[in-house]
């Protein structure tokens, strides 16, 4: 029994290592693809052909996302295998998002994906290596930082609006962010009340370990909401520097959880 448990533990460890390596490889290949797309967009003779190819790739990988989901639901379960339905669906979804953004926004979309790909890869690694509550906090901070960056590009200091169309989108994004933050806090409160276990019909799901401390989750929601509100009120310059504050806060959380896991 001890030998079998040791063998299973080794399989899990190898599986985790392979997934981490797969994430790094996937991100590297995707960045190379973005570099190639940016290079072809810089030439008049290849610009429109590149856009058409990206639309086709976006559709193909969107279909791959659906196929991966169906594989995960109806296909044979492949325990401790990197190539499985959910991983294929996630990878195809990321590529599809990159392709459509690059096709719609051309070279500007490629520059956006230069940020999106590393951030998405970092979040996947956090999901694989860290506790679930820290992954959710990382997701909240990442989304907050992106919205702050958008606010810094959409509004000017003291509510002087340069581009009213983008300003409207900034307000919509801000309202949506506060709604999602309230939903996040309510969901965490419900999970805390249920001691991390949720029942759906006859099935029981452990969303969080019983030892999870939820105070940092609430603090993270409060810090994100405060930064968004201050950035919107004080204008573009403050919103821009608050992006770095959000990143610094996330790094502090990462250090705390890393030390806690040692």
For each residue, the residues with C-beta under 8 A, 3 or more apart:
1: 4 5
2: 5 6
3: 6 7
4: 1 7 8
5: 1 2 8 9
6: 2 3 9 10
7: 3 4 10 11
8: 4 5 11 12
9: 5 6 12 13
10: 6 7 13 14
11: 7 8 14 15 80
12: 8 9 15 16 80
13: 9 10 16 17
14: 10 11 17 18 80
15: 11 12 18 19 80 81 82
16: 12 13 19 20 128 129
17: 13 14 20 21
18: 14 15 21 22 82
19: 15 16 22 23 82 87 128
20: 16 17 23 24 125 128 129
21: 17 18 24 25
22: 18 19 25 26 82 87
23: 19 20 26 27 121 124 125 128
24: 20 21 27 28 121
25: 21 22 28 29
26: 22 23 29 30 91 94 121
27: 23 24 30 31 117 118 121
28: 24 25 31 32
29: 25 26 32 33
30: 26 27 33 34 94 95 98 117
31: 27 28 34 35 114 117
32: 28 29 35 36
33: 29 30 36 37 98
34: 30 31 37 38 98 102 110 113 114 117
35: 31 32 38 39
36: 32 33 39 40
37: 33 34 40 41 50 54 102 110
38: 34 35 41 42 107 110 111
39: 35 36 42 43
40: 36 37 43 46 47 49 50
41: 37 38 46 47 50 106 107 110
42: 38 39 47 107
43: 39 40 46 47
44: 47
45:
46: 40 41 43 49 50
47: 40 41 42 43 44 50 51 106
48: 51 52
49: 40 46 52 53
50: 37 40 41 46 47 53 54
51: 47 48 54 55 103 106
52: 48 49 55 56
53: 49 50 56 57
54: 37 50 51 57 58 99 100 102 103
55: 51 52 58 59 99 100 103
56: 52 53 59 60
57: 53 54 60 61 95 96 99
58: 54 55 61 62 96 99 100 103
59: 55 56 62 63 96
60: 56 57 63 64
61: 57 58 64 65 92 93 95 96 99
62: 58 59 65 66 92 93 96
63: 59 60 66 67
64: 60 61 67 68 88 89 92 95 96
65: 61 62 68 69 89 92 93 96
66: 62 63 69 70 89
67: 63 64 70 71 88 89 92
68: 64 65 71 72 85 86 87 88 89 90 91 92
69: 65 66 72 73 85 86 89
70: 66 67 73 74 75 85
71: 67 68 74 75 84 85 88 89
72: 68 69 75 84 85 86 89
73: 69 70 85
74: 70 71
75: 70 71 72 85
76:
77: 84
78: 81 83 84
79:
80: 11 12 14 15
81: 15 78 84
82: 15 18 19 22 87
83: 78 87 88
84: 71 72 77 78 81 87 88
85: 68 69 70 71 72 73 75 88 89
86: 68 69 72 89 90
87: 19 22 68 82 83 84 90 91
88: 64 67 68 71 83 84 85 91 92
89: 64 65 66 67 68 69 71 72 85 86 92 93
90: 68 86 87 93 94 124
91: 26 68 87 88 94 95
92: 61 62 64 65 67 68 88 89 95 96
93: 61 62 65 89 90 96 97
94: 26 30 90 91 97 98 117 120
95: 30 57 61 64 91 92 98 99
96: 57 58 59 61 62 64 65 92 93 99 100
97: 93 94 100 101 116
98: 30 33 34 94 95 101 102 113 116 117
99: 54 55 57 58 61 95 96 102 103
100: 54 55 58 96 97 103 104
101: 97 98 104 105 109 112 113 116
102: 34 37 54 98 99 105 106 109 110 113
103: 51 54 55 58 99 100 106 109
104: 100 101 109
105: 101 102 108 109 110 112
106: 41 47 51 102 103 109 110
107: 38 41 42 110 111
108: 105 111 112
109: 101 102 103 104 105 106 112 113
110: 34 37 38 41 102 105 106 107 113 114
111: 38 107 108 114 115
112: 101 105 108 109 115 116
113: 34 98 101 102 109 110 116 117
114: 31 34 110 111 117 118
115: 111 112 118 119
116: 97 98 101 112 113 119 120
117: 27 30 31 34 94 98 113 114 120 121
118: 27 114 115 121 122
119: 115 116 122 123 142 146
120: 94 116 117 123 124
121: 23 24 26 27 117 118 124 125
122: 118 119 125 126 138
123: 119 120 126 127 135 138 139 142
124: 23 90 120 121 127 128
125: 20 23 121 122 128 129
126: 122 123 129 130 134 135 138
127: 123 124 130 132 135
128: 16 19 20 23 124 125
129: 16 20 125 126
130: 126 127 134 135 138 254 257 261
131: 134 135 209 212 257 261
132: 127 135 136 207 208 209 212
133: 136 137 208 212 213 214 216 217
134: 126 130 131 137 138 253 254 257
135: 123 126 127 130 131 132 138 139
136: 132 133 139 140 184 188 217
137: 133 134 140 141 216 217 220 250 253
138: 122 123 126 130 134 135 141 142 250 253 254
139: 123 135 136 142 143
140: 136 137 143 144 181 184 220 221 224
141: 137 138 144 145 220 224 246 247 249 250 253
142: 119 123 138 139 145 146 250
143: 139 140 146 147 177 180
144: 140 141 147 148 177 224 227 228 246
145: 141 142 148 149 243 246 247 250
146: 119 142 143 149 150
147: 143 144 150 151 173 174 177 228
148: 144 145 151 152 227 228 231 239 240 242 243 246
149: 145 146 152 153 239 240 243
150: 146 147 153 154 169 170 173
151: 147 148 154 155 170 173 174 228 231 232 236 239
152: 148 149 155 231 236 237 239 240 243
153: 149 150 166 236
154: 150 151 163 166 167 169 170 236
155: 151 152 159 161 162 167 170 232 235 236 239
156: 159 160 161 162 235 236
157: 160 234 235 236 237 238
158: 235
159: 155 156 235
160: 156 157 235
161: 155 156 164 167
162: 155 156 167
163: 154 166 167
164: 161 167 168
165: 168 169
166: 153 154 163 169 170
167: 154 155 161 162 163 164 170 171
168: 164 165 171 172
169: 150 154 165 166 172 173
170: 150 151 154 155 166 167 173 174 232
171: 167 168 174 175
172: 168 169 175 176
173: 147 150 151 169 170 176 177
174: 147 151 170 171 177 178 228 232
175: 171 172 178 179
176: 172 173 179 180
177: 143 144 147 173 174 180 181 224 225 228
178: 174 175 181 182 225 228
179: 175 176 182 183
180: 143 176 177 183 184
181: 140 177 178 184 185 221 224 225
182: 178 179 185 186
183: 179 180 186 187
184: 136 140 180 181 187 188 217 221
185: 181 182 188 189 217 218 221
186: 182 183 189 190
187: 183 184 190 191
188: 136 184 185 191 192 214 217 218
189: 185 186 192 193 214
190: 186 187 193 194 198
191: 187 188 194 196 198 207 208 214
192: 188 189 195 196 212 214
193: 189 190
194: 190 191 197 198
195: 192 210
196: 191 192 206 207 208 209 210 212
197: 194 204 205 206 207 210
198: 190 191 194 204 205 207
199: 202 203 204 205
200: 203 205
201:
202: 199
203: 199 200
204: 197 198 199
205: 197 198 199 200
206: 196 197 209
207: 132 191 196 197 198
208: 132 133 191 196 212
209: 131 132 196 206 212
210: 195 196 197
211:
212: 131 132 133 192 196 208 209
213: 133 216
214: 133 188 189 191 192 217 218
215: 218 219
216: 133 137 213 219 220 253
217: 133 136 137 184 185 188 214 220 221
218: 185 188 214 215 221 222
219: 215 216 222 223
220: 137 140 141 216 217 223 224 249 253
221: 140 181 184 185 217 218 224 225
222: 218 219 225 226
223: 219 220 226 227 246 249
224: 140 141 144 177 181 220 221 227 228 246
225: 177 178 181 221 222 228 229
226: 222 223 229 230
227: 144 148 223 224 230 231 242 245 246
228: 144 147 148 151 174 177 178 224 225 231 232
229: 225 226 232 233
230: 226 227 233 234 238 242
231: 148 151 152 227 228 234 235 238 239 242
232: 151 155 170 174 228 229 239
233: 229 230
234: 157 230 231 237 238 239
235: 155 156 157 158 159 160 231 238 239
236: 151 152 153 154 155 156 157 239 240
237: 152 157 234 240 241
238: 157 230 231 234 235 241 242
239: 148 149 151 152 155 231 232 234 235 236 242 243
240: 148 149 152 236 237 243
241: 237 238 244 245
242: 148 227 230 231 238 239 245 246
243: 145 148 149 152 239 240 246 247
244: 241 247 248
245: 227 241 242 248 249
246: 141 144 145 148 223 224 227 242 243 249 250
247: 141 145 243 244 250 251
248: 244 245 251 252
249: 141 220 223 245 246 252 253
250: 137 138 141 142 145 246 247 253 254
251: 247 248 254 255
252: 248 249 255 256
253: 134 137 138 141 216 220 249 250 256 257
254: 130 134 138 250 251 257 258
255: 251 252 258 259
256: 252 253 259 260
257: 130 131 134 253 254 260 261
258: 254 255 261 262
259: 255 256 262
260: 256 257
261: 130 131 257 258
262: 258 259
